[in-house]
Every structure is written in structure tokens, then in C-alpha cells.
Amino acid sequence: MGNSRLGVGLLLLAGASFANQANSQEPFDRLTRPLLMKWAPGENFTPIKDEVSAKQIATAEGLFKDHTGTLLIVRSSQGRWARLLIQPARQKLDNDKSVPILLLEKFATCMDGEERALVKSGKEVRLFDGFRFSLDLGQVVPADLPADFVVAADGAALKIRKEKDASIWLPIKEVTAPKPVKAPAIDTSKPFGPHWFTGHFQLYDDGRRSGRLEIEADKDGNLSGALFSDKDNKRYELFGKVGSPNHTAQFTVRFPRTEQFFQATLFTGDGSALTGTSRFGERETGFYAKRIDE
């Protein structure tokens, strides 16, 4: 059992870094922090007082219509919102023996104050009887470290027992992930103008940074929106102005301690890409951004 615990710990450490899900359109990944906060107290979920029994896990399987397994919403012992998908399974030990496990298909722990950014995530984790799991650390933890839940025997199957300071919600009705947000489409039959800058773009900046630009242009050419970094999916404010000629624009992305300035030119044939230069401090480099549909 000691080697099994070590193996799971190493697996999680390998997969539980800051997640790059900026462009993910999987239903599970569309369960953002604001949505979890809305769903948990709603009529489709019930709070768990002490434990989620094996029977409850089986009954709730498939209520998250977009996935197999059972969806749980968790508020971790450190106050972070998290989502996870579990299902009962068995681990074969040899030709004649197997033991019950809970398969943690996916988990994602949200970053405080962010819509999409995660602090930890992982998938395909096998949890045995007695394993304690921390969603804040993204791994199995020993008895002397805080955990959010413990896996325990429940007859021939396994259950989840809530740990102190954590909260768990179980679905009691069907729930569905929001549909992917489609980027605003441009009408190329109309004359070129500032509205062509409206849309979503996948940014590639100097081969060092990447992310998702979500830009909206008003009738006066004012630009607003955000950059969602591919590094950690954090949201950074964007603002700017369409220039003259009107296929050029200047916009700024505001980071906590600095700003990045972009001089951009939009393709006038079909509006499919932005190219230009960006500047951090005194360093000026090139970038391009390709329009995407989602």
C-alpha cells in the first residue's frame, strides 16, 4: 500500500501544476468558479453533512449530463472552489484478487478571485481506502496535513467522508454545462470598419507568451476586453483605440505591476488575423493573433 500511495502522489505532482485550459471547450472545463458558486446553493444540488455514501455516488452518476461519473462541487478547507468527477471502480492486484477504488476522473481547483484560472488540476487518479485528498495541494496527503475528503470503506464499495472546514455538494437533478461561447462573427459583406476588430483571437507573442484575446470595438473605435493567459488562464484587462487608417489599432493589456502595449494591424481582406509589435518596458517584439470561432 505504501508504494501505491507514493505512486499516486507522484502522478498528481506531475499533473497538478497551473493548468493551461485557456482554449478548452470540454463541458467539465466550462464549469467556472462563478458557476460553481451559483450552482452549489441552488435547487439542483444538496449539501453533504458528513459523507457521500457509495449508494449516493451511484445514484448521482450521470446527472452531469455531459460526462460519465458523478460530479461533486467542493469548497476546500482553504476556501477555494473546486469541481471533480468520480466513479467507483476496482483495482486488480493479481489474477484472483481486486480491491475497490474511487477513480478521480478529473478535478480542478479554482484560483481565488478569478473566473477561469486554476491553481491545481489532474485526472485519472486512483484513490484507495484510507486515502486523504487535498484539492488545494492537488494530491494525496498524510494525516498531519489538511485534507478536504477521505476515502473510506462502505460495504464492498467506497464512500467519501468530508473533512473539517471543507464543504461538498452533490447533484440531485440533471445539470448541464453552459454551451461554448461563440465569438462575435464579422460581416465581411459590409464595409471595413472598427467593428471588424471585435472578436476572439489566439495570441502568439514573440514565441514567449500566448493567450486568448477577447476584444470588443464600439462604433467610435474604442476597444475593450481581456487577455486570458495560456500560462495560468488569468484574466487581464485590455483597452485601446482603433487608429488611422482604420485597420490599425493600439491597445494595452494591464498586468498587476506593469502594462504591455500593442501596435496592431488587422487583415483587411477577411479580418482573420492581427499582426504587429508589442512592448514591455523598453523591449519591443513581434506578435500575431489568429481569429478563432470560440
C-alpha positions in Angstrom: 0.0 0.0 0.0 2.9 2.3 0.7 4.2 2.1 -2.9 0.6 2.7 -4.2 0.3 5.9 -2.1 3.7 7.1 -3.4 2.7 6.3 -7.0 -0.5 8.3 -6.8 1.3 11.2 -5.1 3.9 11.3 -7.9 1.2 11.1 -10.5 -0.6 14.1 -9.1 2.5 16.1 -8.6 3.2 15.6 -12.3 -0.3 16.7 -13.4 -1.3 19.3 -10.8 0.6 22.4 -12.0 -1.1 25.5 -13.1 -3.4 24.4 -15.8 -3.5 25.7 -19.4 -7.1 25.5 -20.3 -7.5 28.8 -22.0 -9.0 27.3 -25.1 -10.6 24.2 -23.7 -14.2 23.7 -24.7 -14.8 20.5 -22.7 -18.0 20.6 -20.7 -16.2 20.0 -17.4 -13.8 22.8 -18.1 -16.7 25.2 -18.7 -17.8 24.9 -15.1 -16.2 28.2 -14.0 -15.8 29.5 -10.5 -18.8 31.8 -10.7 -20.9 29.0 -12.0 -19.9 26.7 -9.1 -20.7 29.4 -6.6 -24.2 29.7 -8.2 -24.9 26.0 -8.5 -23.9 24.9 -5.0 -26.7 26.6 -3.1 -29.2 26.0 -5.9 -32.1 23.5 -6.1 -30.1 21.0 -8.3 -27.6 20.3 -5.5 -27.7 19.2 -1.9 -25.1 20.0 0.7 -23.4 16.9 2.3 -23.4 16.9 6.1 -20.8 14.2 6.8 -20.3 11.8 3.9 -21.2 10.8 0.4 -22.2 7.1 0.5 -21.4 4.6 -2.2 -25.2 4.5 -2.9 -25.3 8.3 -3.3 -22.3 8.2 -5.6 -24.0 5.6 -7.8 -27.4 7.4 -7.8 -25.9 10.7 -8.9 -23.9 9.1 -11.7 -24.8 10.7 -15.0 -26.7 13.7 -13.5 -24.0 15.8 -15.0 -25.2 15.1 -18.5 -22.1 15.9 -20.3 -19.9 13.2 -18.7 -20.0 9.8 -17.1 -19.2 9.6 -13.4 -20.6 11.7 -10.5 -20.0 15.4 -10.3 -19.2 16.9 -6.9 -18.7 20.6 -6.1 -16.3 21.2 -3.2 -15.3 24.3 -1.2 -11.9 23.3 0.1 -10.6 23.7 3.6 -8.8 26.8 2.4 -11.9 28.3 0.9 -11.2 27.6 -2.8 -14.0 26.3 -5.1 -13.4 23.0 -6.9 -15.1 20.6 -9.2 -14.5 16.8 -9.5 -15.8 13.8 -11.3 -15.6 10.4 -9.6 -16.8 6.9 -10.3 -16.4 3.6 -8.4 -14.0 1.0 -9.9 -11.8 -1.9 -8.9 -8.0 -2.2 -8.9 -6.8 -5.6 -10.0 -3.9 -6.9 -7.7 -3.4 -10.3 -9.3 -5.3 -12.9 -11.2 -7.6 -13.7 -8.4 -7.9 -10.5 -6.3 -9.0 -6.9 -6.7 -9.9 -4.1 -4.3 -12.4 -1.3 -4.6 -11.2 2.2 -5.5 -12.7 5.5 -6.4 -11.4 6.8 -9.7 -11.0 10.6 -9.7 -11.6 11.1 -13.4 -10.9 14.8 -13.3 -10.5 17.6 -10.7 -9.9 21.3 -10.9 -9.3 23.8 -8.1 -10.2 27.4 -8.9 -8.0 30.3 -8.2 -9.5 32.9 -5.8 -11.0 35.9 -7.5 -10.6 34.5 -11.0 -13.3 33.3 -13.4 -11.4 30.5 -15.2 -7.9 30.3 -13.7 -6.9 27.1 -11.8 -4.4 26.5 -9.1 -4.4 22.7 -9.4 -5.9 20.1 -11.7 -5.5 16.5 -12.6 -7.1 13.4 -14.0 -7.2 9.6 -13.8 -6.2 9.3 -10.1 -6.9 6.1 -8.3 -8.0 6.6 -4.7 -7.8 3.6 -2.3 -9.5 3.1 1.1 -7.9 5.5 3.6 -6.5 8.0 1.1 -6.9 11.6 2.2 -7.0 14.1 -0.7 -6.3 17.9 -0.7 -7.8 19.9 -3.5 -5.6 22.9 -2.5 -2.4 20.8 -3.0 -3.8 18.6 -5.7 -2.6 15.4 -4.2 -3.0 12.7 -1.6 -1.7 13.9 1.8 -0.7 12.3 5.1 -2.6 12.6 8.3 -0.8 15.6 9.6 -1.7 17.8 6.6 -5.1 19.4 6.0 -7.4 17.4 3.5 -10.8 18.0 2.0 -12.1 14.5 2.0 -11.2 10.9 2.9 -12.0 7.7 1.0 -13.4 5.1 3.4 -14.9 1.6 3.1 -18.7 1.4 2.6 -19.6 -2.3 2.5 -18.0 -3.7 -0.6 -17.6 -0.3 -2.2 -16.1 3.1 -1.1 -17.5 6.4 0.1 -16.2 9.9 0.6 -16.1 11.4 4.1 -15.9 15.2 4.3 -13.1 16.6 6.4 -13.3 19.6 8.8 -13.6 23.0 7.2 -14.5 21.6 3.7 -17.9 21.7 2.1 -19.3 19.2 -0.5 -22.4 19.5 -2.7 -23.9 16.5 -4.6 -26.3 16.9 -7.6 -29.8 15.6 -7.1 -31.1 16.7 -10.5 -29.7 16.8 -14.0 -27.3 19.7 -14.7 -25.6 20.7 -18.0 -22.5 22.7 -18.7 -23.1 26.1 -20.4 -22.7 25.9 -24.2 -19.4 27.2 -25.5 -19.4 31.0 -26.0 -19.2 31.7 -29.7 -17.0 34.6 -30.8 -18.8 37.5 -32.5 -18.8 37.0 -36.2 -17.8 39.8 -38.6 -19.9 40.5 -41.7 -17.3 40.9 -44.5 -20.0 42.0 -46.9 -20.2 45.3 -45.1 -17.6 48.0 -45.5 -14.4 47.6 -43.4 -14.6 49.5 -40.2 -13.8 49.4 -36.4 -16.3 46.7 -35.8 -14.0 44.2 -37.6 -11.7 44.3 -34.6 -14.5 42.7 -32.5 -13.8 39.0 -31.9 -11.7 36.4 -30.2 -8.0 35.9 -31.3 -5.4 33.3 -30.3 -2.3 35.4 -29.5 1.3 34.4 -30.1 3.7 36.9 -28.7 7.4 36.7 -29.5 7.4 32.9 -29.1 7.4 33.6 -25.3 3.8 34.2 -24.4 0.4 33.1 -25.7 -3.2 33.6 -24.7 -6.7 34.4 -25.9 -7.6 38.0 -26.8 -11.3 38.8 -26.4 -11.9 42.2 -28.0 -15.0 44.4 -28.4 -15.0 47.6 -30.5 -17.7 50.2 -30.2 -19.0 52.4 -33.0 -16.4 55.1 -32.0 -13.5 52.7 -32.3 -12.9 52.3 -28.5 -11.5 48.8 -27.7 -12.3 46.9 -24.5 -11.9 43.3 -23.4 -9.4 40.9 -21.9 -6.4 38.7 -22.4 -6.7 35.2 -20.9 -3.1 33.9 -20.4 -2.4 30.4 -21.6 0.1 30.1 -18.7 -2.5 30.2 -15.9 -5.7 31.3 -17.5 -5.8 34.5 -15.5 -7.8 37.4 -16.9 -6.0 40.7 -17.7 -7.9 43.9 -18.7 -7.5 45.2 -22.3 -8.3 48.7 -23.5 -7.4 50.7 -26.6 -8.5 52.6 -29.7 -8.7 52.0 -33.4 -6.3 54.2 -35.3 -6.0 55.9 -38.6 -6.0 54.2 -41.1 -8.9 52.2 -39.5 -7.2 48.8 -40.0 -4.7 49.7 -37.3 -5.2 49.9 -33.6 -3.3 50.5 -30.4 -4.3 48.6 -27.2 -2.9 47.9 -23.8 -3.0 44.8 -21.6 -2.8 45.7 -17.9 -0.9 43.3 -15.6 -0.6 43.7 -11.8 2.7 45.5 -11.9 3.1 46.6 -15.5 1.4 47.1 -18.8 2.1 45.7 -22.3 1.4 48.0 -25.3 0.4 46.6 -28.7 0.5 48.2 -32.1 -1.7 46.1 -34.3 -2.7 45.8 -38.0 -5.8 43.8 -38.9 -6.0 41.9 -42.2 -8.4 43.9 -44.4 -9.3 41.0 -46.8 -11.1 38.8 -44.3 -10.2 40.1 -40.8 -8.7 36.7 -40.0 -5.6 37.9 -38.1 -3.8 40.7 -36.3 -0.1 41.4 -36.6 2.3 44.0 -35.3 4.6 44.7 -32.4 4.3 44.7 -28.6 6.3 46.5 -26.0 7.1 45.6 -22.4 9.1 48.5 -20.9 11.9 49.2 -23.4 11.7 45.8 -25.1 9.8 45.7 -28.4 9.0 42.4 -30.1 6.6 41.0 -32.7 3.3 39.2 -32.3 0.5 37.8 -34.4 -3.1 36.7 -33.4 -5.4 34.5 -35.4 -9.1 34.9 -35.2 -10.9 31.9 -33.6 -14.6 31.0 -33.6 -14.9 30.3 -29.8 
